[in-house]
Amino acid sequence: MLKEPISITALSSISSLGDGTEEVWNSYFDKNHHFTKTEVGKQHVWASSLSEEIKKAIETLRQSDPKYNDLDDTVLFAIYVSRKVIKKAGWKSGSNFGVNIGSSRGATSLFEKYHQEFLEQGKTSTLASPTTTLGNISSWVAHDLKSKGPEISHSITCSTALHGLLNAVAWIQSGLTDQFLVGGSEAPLTPFTIAQMQALKIYSREMDAYPCKAMDLEKNQNTMVLGEAAGLACLEKGIKTDALALVAGIGYATEPLEHSVSISTDAQCFQDSMKMALKSAGLNQVDAIVMHAPGTIKGDLTEFNAIKKVFGTNVPFLTTNKWKVGHTFGASGLLSLELAVLMLQHQHYIPTPFYQNKGEQNKVETVLVNAVGFGGNAVTILLKSTK
């Protein structure tokens, strides 16, 4: 149970949807996906890539400090977004806020680079180990912002970003800090990462108008598409006058698995996490749910079944952004949170091309955000409007 609401005072992200919340919100109103056929290794696959403009900004950041030349893109993405988001929140560099930024895969580009170097030369460079540790992201962001609070990095696969938010809530409620920077960063468009998803037979081979059919509950093949992104949020204790939305409830759950990459038919972990989030907020109904919905047959359907189990005939408005931006692994939960906050702020429901909602409420006052990763680690965050 939350002792008191926690305010989200700033959000920022980079993805194929754009750079920052205004551009991202506008992207939700075009009817097109944001995927391109991208050369990854020796093949062309659907991918959700950053724009050339954002890539140039990241490269400028890389060249701005000699220490940044050898950092992985996951770290640079996070540094770039973190500078923008704390400015929006009005936090000063050098102040006492915590940092918890995670990643599912971590330094994929550098891992593959250094491993290839080892295969070819039988040795690798001095920086191979320090630049590929998962702790790189939060520690380098904290270094760049000169923050004085705790620094935490973790990987809980695709629910990483929302687990970061859970950690922040615990720290804030403990009284050890009043502010936390949370989120996720992922740069998975590498040959080995793509090959792993193809080996699981979940990567999209679609050739029609929609490469990723997230929330198409009648599709007959898996359609997951990977994307690169980073998303961060500033959390503050209590109800702030400038809050974008309030964290009103939190839920989390795991379940015993029969297979390491699947969850039960009715996603018991999601049922439990949604019920916990609703209970901690003292609610039994919400206006909308931003689903995890990765675009796989089982992933989409099991979450939908869980929602029906929890809400019965009163299923809320359902949506997702993965049909448009793809699955950004450790950053995906924060991009979903961003969509939820934007719907609350703008009082506008964002549908998908595939699922037909029964109807929309007049107002968007409460939104659930779901995420889950390999191993059945589900997280649900309940957001409330400040209006």
Secondary structure, DSSP 4 states (H G I P E B T S, - for coil): --SS-EEEEEEEEEETTEESHHHHHHHTTSSS---EEEEETTEEEEEB---HHHHHHHHHHHHTSGGGTT--HHHHHHHHHHHHHHHHHTPPTTSS-EEEEE-SS-SHHHHHHHHHHHHHHS---GGGTTTTSTTHHHHHHHHHHT--S-EE----GGGHHHHHHHHHHHHHHHTS-SEEEEEEEE---SHHHHHHHHHTT-B----SS-S--TT-TT-SS--B-BB-EEEEEEEEEB--TT-SEEEEEEEEE----SSTT---TT-HHHHHHHHHHHHHHT-S--SEEE----S-HHHHHHHHHHHHHHHTT---EEE-SHHHH-B-GGGHHHHHHHHHHHHHHHT-----SS---S---SS--EEEEEE--TTT-EEEEEEE---
